[in-house]
Amino acid sequence: MNTIIILTVLVVIFALTFDFINGFHDTANAIATSVSTRALPPRVAIIMAAVMNFIGAITFVGVAKALTKDIVDPFSLNAFAGDTTGSVVILAALISAIIWNLLTWYFGIPSSSSHTLIGSIAGAAIASAGFNVLNYGGFTKIILALVISPILAICAGFIMMTLFKLWFKNLNLYRTNKGFRTLQIFTAAIQSFTHGTNDAQKAMGIMTMALIAGGLHTGDEIPFWVRAAAATAMGLGTSIGGYKIIKTVGGKIMKIRPVNGVAADLASATVIFGATLIHLPVSTTHVISSSIMGVGSAQRVRGVNWGMARKIVTTWVITMPISAVMASVIYFVLSLFF
C-alpha cells in the first residue's frame, strides 16, 4: 500500500482517538457543575452531554476550517509529489496531544486539549521545516483567542453571578436553589452543545489537513464523513465520562451551589459559542474553569480555592510549549521510518 495512504489512515485513526479522549477528558468540564450540585446523576449527565456534544459537533464547521489553514498551510508541508512530510507532521502532533491529554486526565488536571493540539501542530511543523512554515497571522489570531477567552469568561461569570444576586436577593434560599437545580439541567445541555460546536471541530480540521497533505483532498471544505466520524468519536468518548476532572472542576475550585452552576454554565456557553460563530478555536477547559472562578469571585473572593486555580493556570501555561517539544521529538522519531 502507498506510504501516503498508510500515513493518512493512521492520522484519521489517531485523530478520532484524540477526539474520543477529548470527549471523556473535556466532557467533565461541561457537566461538572450540574453533577457537583446533584442537579443530575453522573451517568445521566454524561449521556446527555454525549448527545448534545454530537449535535453540536455535526452542526458547525467554521472552527475546523480555520484550524485547517490558520496554524500551518497544509499545502506548504509537502515539497514535492509523494512527499510524506505533511502527513508525518500531523501524525506526530496527534500522538503528542494524545499523550499529554492522557497524562493530565490520569492526574485529574483540567488541561486544555486545544492548547496541546495547537502547540503540537506548531512544534512538529517547525521541526520539519523551521519557523517560517507557521502562518503567523492565523497562529497569532488563535493564540489571542486562547488568551482572551478565559479573561472574558471570568468577567462574564462575575457579571452573571452579580446580576443573579441582585435579581434573586429577596427570594427564599431553598426555593431558589431548587429552581436553579432544575434550570441546571438545561444549562448543562447548552454547555455540552457549545462544547461540541468548538472542540470536536479540531479533529475535523486535523483530518482535513491530513487529506490535503496526502493529496487526497483539495480546498478547506470539511467532508461530511469527516464531520460525522469526529462527532461520533467525541460522543462516544463523552459517554465514558471523566470523573477525576469532574471532581476537580466541580468541587476543588469553589463550593458550587445551583445558582453558581447556572451562572457559570451560561457565562462559559456564551463565550464558547461566540468563539464558534467567529470561527475561532478556544479552550473549553479554560473558559469553563475561568467562568467558575468569576462566579466565585462575585460571591466571595475567599471562597475560591486560589491554590487549585494557580495549579490549573500553571498547567495552561506549560501545556503548549511542552506539547511543542514533545511533538518535535516524535516527528524526528517518525521521520526515521516514513
C-alpha positions in Angstrom: 0.0 0.0 0.0 1.2 3.5 -0.8 3.1 5.1 2.2 1.0 8.3 2.0 -2.2 6.2 2.1 -0.9 4.4 5.2 0.0 7.6 6.9 -3.3 9.2 6.1 -5.2 6.2 7.5 -3.0 6.4 10.7 -3.7 10.1 11.0 -7.5 9.5 10.7 -7.3 6.8 13.4 -5.2 8.9 15.8 -7.4 12.0 15.1 -10.5 10.0 16.1 -8.7 8.6 19.1 -7.8 12.2 20.1 -11.4 13.2 19.7 -12.6 10.2 21.7 -10.1 11.1 24.5 -11.1 14.7 24.2 -14.7 13.6 24.8 -14.0 12.0 28.2 -11.2 14.5 29.1 -13.2 17.6 28.4 -16.8 16.4 29.0 -16.2 16.7 32.7 -15.9 20.5 32.3 -19.3 20.8 30.6 -21.2 18.8 33.2 -19.1 19.3 36.4 -21.3 21.9 38.0 -24.5 20.0 37.4 -23.1 16.9 38.9 -21.5 18.6 41.9 -24.8 20.2 42.8 -26.7 17.0 42.2 -28.9 18.5 39.6 -28.1 15.4 37.5 -26.7 12.0 38.4 -23.3 11.5 36.8 -24.4 8.8 34.4 -27.4 10.8 33.2 -25.3 13.9 32.8 -22.7 12.1 30.8 -25.3 10.6 28.4 -27.0 13.9 27.9 -23.6 15.5 27.3 -22.7 12.8 24.7 -25.9 13.5 22.8 -25.5 17.3 22.9 -21.8 17.1 22.0 -22.7 15.1 18.9 -25.4 17.5 17.8 -23.1 20.5 18.3 -20.2 18.8 16.5 -22.2 17.9 13.5 -23.8 21.3 13.1 -20.8 23.7 12.7 -17.6 23.6 10.6 -16.1 27.1 10.8 -13.6 26.3 13.5 -12.5 23.2 11.6 -11.8 25.3 8.5 -9.8 27.8 10.5 -7.7 25.1 12.1 -7.1 23.5 8.7 -5.2 26.6 7.4 -4.5 29.1 10.2 -1.7 27.4 12.0 0.2 25.9 9.1 -0.7 25.9 5.4 -1.1 22.2 4.7 -0.3 22.8 1.0 3.2 24.0 2.0 4.1 21.0 4.1 5.0 18.7 1.1 7.9 19.9 -1.0 7.1 17.5 -3.9 4.5 15.0 -5.1 4.7 11.9 -3.0 6.4 13.6 -0.1 5.2 12.3 3.3 6.4 15.2 5.4 3.0 16.8 5.9 1.4 13.5 7.0 4.2 12.8 9.4 3.9 16.3 10.9 0.2 15.8 11.6 0.7 12.3 12.9 3.4 13.5 15.3 1.2 16.3 16.5 -1.7 13.9 17.2 0.5 11.4 19.2 1.9 14.3 21.3 -1.6 15.7 22.0 -2.9 12.3 23.0 0.0 11.6 25.4 -0.5 15.0 27.1 -4.3 14.5 27.4 -3.9 11.1 28.9 -1.3 12.3 31.4 -3.4 15.2 32.6 -6.5 13.1 32.7 -4.7 10.5 34.8 -3.8 13.1 37.4 -7.2 14.8 37.2 -5.8 18.1 35.9 -8.2 20.0 33.6 -5.7 21.0 31.0 -6.5 22.2 27.6 -6.9 19.8 24.6 -6.9 22.9 22.4 -3.5 24.1 23.7 -1.9 20.7 23.4 -3.1 20.2 19.9 -2.2 23.6 18.6 1.2 23.5 20.4 1.8 20.0 19.0 1.0 21.1 15.4 3.3 24.1 15.6 6.1 22.1 17.2 6.0 19.3 14.6 5.8 21.7 11.7 8.7 23.7 13.0 10.8 20.5 13.4 10.1 19.7 9.8 10.6 23.0 8.0 11.7 25.7 10.5 9.8 28.6 12.0 8.9 30.1 8.6 6.4 27.3 8.0 3.9 28.8 10.5 1.1 31.0 9.3 1.9 33.8 11.8 -1.3 35.8 11.0 -3.6 32.9 11.7 -1.5 31.4 14.5 -1.4 34.8 16.3 -5.2 35.1 16.0 -5.7 31.7 17.5 -3.2 32.4 20.4 -5.0 35.7 21.2 -8.4 33.8 21.2 -6.9 31.3 23.7 -5.6 34.0 25.9 -8.5 36.4 25.8 -11.3 33.9 26.1 -10.6 32.9 29.8 -10.4 36.6 30.7 -13.8 37.1 29.1 -15.1 34.1 30.9 -14.0 35.4 34.3 -15.7 38.7 33.6 -18.9 37.0 32.2 -19.1 34.7 35.3 -18.6 37.7 37.7 -21.3 39.8 35.9 -23.7 36.9 35.6 -23.4 36.0 39.3 -23.7 39.7 40.4 -26.9 40.0 38.4 -28.3 36.9 39.9 -27.5 38.2 43.4 -29.4 41.4 42.6 -32.4 39.7 40.9 -33.0 37.0 43.5 -31.9 38.6 46.7 -35.4 38.6 48.2 -36.4 35.1 47.3 -36.4 32.1 49.7 -32.9 30.4 49.5 -34.3 26.9 49.5 -36.8 27.6 46.7 -34.2 29.5 44.7 -31.8 26.6 44.9 -34.4 24.1 44.0 -35.4 26.2 40.9 -31.8 26.7 39.8 -31.1 23.0 40.3 -33.8 22.3 37.7 -32.6 25.0 35.5 -29.1 23.5 35.6 -30.3 20.5 33.5 -31.0 22.9 30.6 -27.8 25.0 31.1 -25.7 21.8 31.2 -27.2 20.7 27.9 -26.5 24.1 26.4 -22.9 23.9 27.8 -22.4 20.5 26.2 -23.8 21.7 22.9 -21.4 24.6 22.7 -18.6 22.3 23.7 -19.4 20.2 20.7 -19.6 23.2 18.3 -16.0 24.1 19.1 -13.9 21.2 20.5 -15.0 18.4 18.1 -14.1 20.6 15.1 -10.4 20.4 16.0 -10.2 16.8 15.0 -12.2 17.6 11.8 -9.6 20.2 10.9 -6.7 17.8 11.6 -8.2 15.1 9.4 -8.8 17.6 6.6 -5.2 18.8 6.9 -4.1 15.2 6.5 -6.2 14.6 3.5 -4.8 17.8 1.9 -1.2 16.9 2.8 -1.7 13.5 1.3 -3.1 14.9 -1.9 -6.4 13.3 -1.3 -8.5 16.5 -0.9 -8.4 20.0 -2.3 -9.7 23.1 -0.6 -10.7 23.7 3.0 -14.2 22.2 2.9 -14.8 19.6 5.5 -16.0 16.3 4.0 -19.3 15.1 5.6 -17.8 11.7 6.6 -15.1 13.6 8.5 -17.7 15.6 10.3 -19.8 12.5 11.1 -16.7 10.5 12.3 -15.4 13.2 14.5 -18.8 13.9 16.1 -19.3 10.2 16.7 -15.9 9.8 18.3 -16.4 12.7 20.6 -19.9 11.5 21.5 -18.6 8.0 22.4 -15.7 9.5 24.4 -18.2 11.7 26.2 -20.2 8.6 27.2 -17.2 7.2 29.1 -17.0 10.3 31.3 -14.1 11.8 33.2 -14.9 11.6 36.9 -11.5 12.7 38.1 -11.8 16.0 36.3 -15.4 16.4 37.3 -14.2 16.2 40.9 -11.6 19.0 40.3 -13.7 21.4 38.3 -16.9 20.8 40.2 -15.6 20.9 43.7 -12.0 21.9 44.2 -12.1 25.4 42.6 -15.0 26.5 44.8 -18.1 25.2 46.6 -20.8 25.3 44.0 -24.5 25.8 44.7 -27.1 25.5 41.9 -27.2 29.3 41.3 -23.4 29.3 40.9 -23.7 26.4 38.4 -26.3 28.1 36.3 -24.3 31.4 36.2 -21.1 29.6 35.3 -22.8 27.5 32.6 -24.4 30.4 31.0 -21.3 32.6 31.1 -19.0 29.9 29.6 -21.5 28.8 27.0 -21.8 32.4 25.8 -18.1 32.8 25.4 -17.6 29.4 23.7 -20.5 29.8 21.3 -19.4 33.4 20.5 -15.9 32.0 19.5 -17.6 29.3 17.4 -19.6 31.9 15.5 -16.4 33.9 14.6 -14.6 30.6 13.7 -12.0 30.7 16.5 -10.9 27.6 18.5 -10.9 28.3 22.2 -10.1 26.1 25.2 -13.4 25.0 26.6 -11.5 23.8 29.7 -10.1 27.3 30.2 -13.4 29.0 29.6 -15.4 26.8 31.9 -12.9 26.8 34.8 -12.5 30.6 34.4 -16.2 31.2 34.5 -16.4 29.3 37.8 -13.6 31.5 39.2 -15.5 34.6 38.1 -18.7 33.3 39.7 -16.8 32.5 42.9 -15.2 36.0 43.0 -18.6 37.7 42.7 -19.9 35.7 45.6 -16.9 35.7 47.9 -13.3 36.1 46.7 -12.0 33.9 49.6 -14.5 31.2 48.6 -12.4 30.4 45.6 -9.6 27.9 46.1 -6.9 30.0 44.5 -4.3 27.3 45.2 -6.1 24.9 42.9 -6.7 27.8 40.5 -3.0 28.5 40.3 -2.3 24.8 39.6 -4.8 24.9 36.7 -3.3 28.1 35.3 0.2 26.7 35.6 -0.9 23.7 33.6 -2.5 26.0 31.0 0.8 27.9 30.6 3.1 24.9 30.3 0.8 22.8 28.0 1.7 24.5 24.7 5.5 24.6 25.0 5.7 21.1 26.4 3.4 19.8 23.7 5.5 21.5 21.0 8.7 20.0 22.3 7.1 16.5 22.5 5.7 16.8 19.0 9.1 17.8 17.6 10.8 14.8 19.2 8.1 12.5 18.0 8.4 13.9 14.5 12.1 13.2 14.3 11.5 9.6 15.5 8.7 9.0 13.0 10.7 10.6 10.1 13.2 7.7 10.6 10.5 5.3 9.5 8.5 7.3 6.9 
